[in-house]
Amino acid sequence: MRSSSRDGPPRRVATIAAGRVGARGRLPDRRGCVKTGEPLGRRSPLTPLIWIAALCVVAAGMALSTQAPVNAALARLLGGPLPAASVSFGVGLVILIAATGLQALAAGPRAAPDFAGAPWWVWIGGVLGAVYVVTITATVGTLGVLTLVAATVLGQLIGALVLDAVGAFGLPQRPITWTRALAPVLVAGGLVLSRA
């Protein structure tokens, strides 16, 4: 894939990366995965679909906040955060395998994925998830759930701003505007208030 000379370096890197994934990794069509992505300098309208998606994520986040104290209790039972995280991921793996099997039965046969041609970074999601689960399991007793979640969201927002700005992993670029940059600042204030 060739990029226009008018594209800046981050745009060009993201375009080339997306092209390599499409050509070699055979990942799903990213246009179908990021339908709400807007071009640089433009904002997508707050449609009902966006509100529904946001509410779903909020609900998932509320459920996720229970993961740390539950895993901490499991860690006390098993003797540490590592075995607790292993059990947590093991249970999740069983559920995901069952759900994947049901989905495969419903969808019917499909071509085998090209694992050899996939980019290396598609495999790091589990590693990042393991680091996160072990970290929150080990620190929730010290921080408390509210401060832990606030710190987690702050880190996520800072990382998300950078990933959006460069169009990482084939995602559409979204510029860092002052309003978007204000989001982690406000969460940082919430982090401070959580300790008051």
C-alpha positions in Angstrom: 0.0 0.0 0.0 1.4 3.4 -0.9 0.6 6.5 1.0 0.3 10.0 -0.4 3.1 12.5 0.0 0.7 14.7 1.8 0.3 12.3 4.7 2.4 13.0 7.8 4.7 10.4 9.3 2.2 9.0 11.8 -0.4 8.7 9.1 2.0 7.0 6.8 3.2 4.5 9.4 -0.4 3.7 10.3 -1.3 3.2 6.6 1.6 1.0 5.9 1.0 -1.1 9.1 -2.7 -1.5 8.1 -1.6 -2.6 4.6 0.8 -5.2 5.9 -1.9 -6.6 8.2 -4.3 -6.8 5.3 -1.8 -8.3 2.9 -0.1 -10.8 5.3 -2.1 -11.3 8.4 -5.5 -11.6 6.8 -7.1 -10.0 9.8 -10.8 -9.1 9.6 -11.6 -6.1 7.4 -10.9 -3.2 9.7 -13.5 -1.1 8.0 -16.1 -3.3 9.6 -14.5 -3.2 13.0 -14.1 0.6 13.3 -17.3 2.0 11.6 -17.4 5.0 13.9 -13.8 6.1 13.1 -13.7 9.6 11.8 -11.0 11.2 9.5 -8.5 13.6 10.9 -10.1 16.9 12.0 -13.6 15.5 11.9 -15.8 14.2 14.7 -18.5 11.5 14.4 -22.0 12.6 15.5 -23.4 11.3 18.8 -25.8 8.9 17.2 -28.0 6.5 19.2 -25.6 3.7 18.2 -22.7 5.5 19.8 -24.7 6.1 23.0 -25.7 2.4 23.1 -22.1 1.3 22.6 -20.9 3.7 25.3 -23.5 2.4 27.8 -22.4 -1.2 27.0 -18.8 -0.3 27.7 -19.8 1.5 30.9 -21.7 -1.6 32.0 -18.7 -3.8 31.2 -16.5 -1.4 33.1 -18.7 -1.7 36.2 -18.5 -5.4 36.0 -14.7 -5.2 35.6 -14.4 -3.2 38.8 -15.5 -6.3 40.7 -12.6 -8.3 39.2 -9.9 -6.9 41.4 -11.5 -7.6 44.8 -12.7 -11.0 43.7 -9.2 -11.9 42.5 -7.7 -10.5 45.7 -9.9 -12.8 47.7 -8.9 -15.7 45.4 -5.2 -14.7 45.9 -5.6 -14.9 49.7 -7.1 -18.4 49.2 -4.4 -19.6 46.8 -1.4 -17.8 48.3 -0.6 -15.0 45.9 -1.7 -13.0 42.8 0.0 -15.2 40.2 -2.0 -18.4 41.0 -5.2 -16.3 41.4 -4.6 -14.7 37.9 -3.9 -18.2 36.5 -7.3 -19.5 37.8 -9.1 -16.4 36.6 -7.7 -16.7 33.1 -8.3 -20.5 33.2 -12.0 -20.0 33.9 -12.2 -17.3 31.3 -10.5 -19.6 28.8 -13.0 -22.4 29.3 -15.9 -20.0 28.8 -14.3 -18.5 25.7 -13.5 -21.9 24.1 -17.2 -23.0 24.6 -18.5 -19.7 23.2 -16.1 -20.0 20.2 -17.2 -23.5 19.6 -20.9 -22.5 19.5 -20.1 -19.6 17.2 -18.2 -21.9 14.8 -21.1 -24.4 14.7 -23.5 -21.5 13.9 -21.2 -20.0 11.3 -20.3 -23.2 9.5 -16.9 -24.1 8.0 -14.4 -21.4 7.1 -10.9 -21.2 5.7 -8.0 -21.9 8.2 -6.4 -18.7 9.4 -2.9 -17.8 8.3 -1.2 -17.8 11.6 2.3 -17.7 10.1 1.5 -14.5 8.2 0.0 -12.6 11.1 2.0 -9.7 12.6 3.8 -10.4 15.8 1.8 -7.9 17.9 -1.6 -9.7 17.5 -0.4 -12.2 20.1 0.5 -9.7 22.9 -3.1 -9.1 24.1 -3.0 -12.0 26.5 0.4 -10.9 27.9 -1.0 -7.4 28.5 -4.1 -8.8 30.1 -2.0 -11.0 32.4 0.1 -8.1 33.5 -3.0 -6.1 34.2 -4.8 -8.8 36.2 -1.7 -9.6 38.3 -1.1 -5.9 39.0 -4.7 -5.1 40.1 -4.9 -8.3 42.2 -1.7 -7.3 44.0 -2.6 -3.6 44.6 -6.3 -3.5 45.3 -5.8 -4.2 48.9 -3.5 -1.2 49.2 -5.4 1.3 47.0 -9.0 0.3 47.4 -11.3 -0.4 44.4 -12.2 3.3 43.7 -8.6 4.5 43.5 -7.5 1.4 41.6 -10.1 1.9 39.0 -9.4 5.6 38.7 -5.7 4.9 38.2 -6.5 2.2 35.7 -8.7 4.5 33.7 -6.1 7.3 33.8 -3.5 5.0 32.3 -5.9 3.8 29.7 -6.8 7.3 28.6 -3.2 8.4 28.3 -2.3 5.3 26.3 -5.5 5.7 24.2 -4.6 9.3 23.3 -1.3 8.2 21.9 -2.7 5.2 20.1 -5.4 7.3 18.5 -3.0 10.1 17.5 -0.7 7.7 15.5 -3.4 5.4 14.2 -1.8 2.4 15.9 -2.5 -1.2 14.8 -4.4 -0.1 11.7 -7.0 2.0 13.6 -8.2 5.3 12.1 -6.3 8.4 13.3 -7.9 10.8 15.7 -6.0 14.0 16.6 -5.2 15.1 20.1 -7.4 18.1 20.6 -7.6 20.2 23.8 -11.0 18.7 24.6 -9.7 15.1 24.2 -6.6 15.9 26.2 -8.8 17.3 29.0 -10.2 13.8 29.6 -7.2 12.3 31.4 -6.7 15.6 33.3 -10.2 15.3 34.7 -9.7 11.6 35.5 -6.4 12.6 37.3 -8.5 15.0 39.4 -10.9 12.1 40.2 -7.9 10.0 41.2 -6.8 12.6 43.7 -10.3 13.0 45.0 -10.6 9.2 45.5 -7.9 9.5 48.2 -9.5 12.5 49.9 
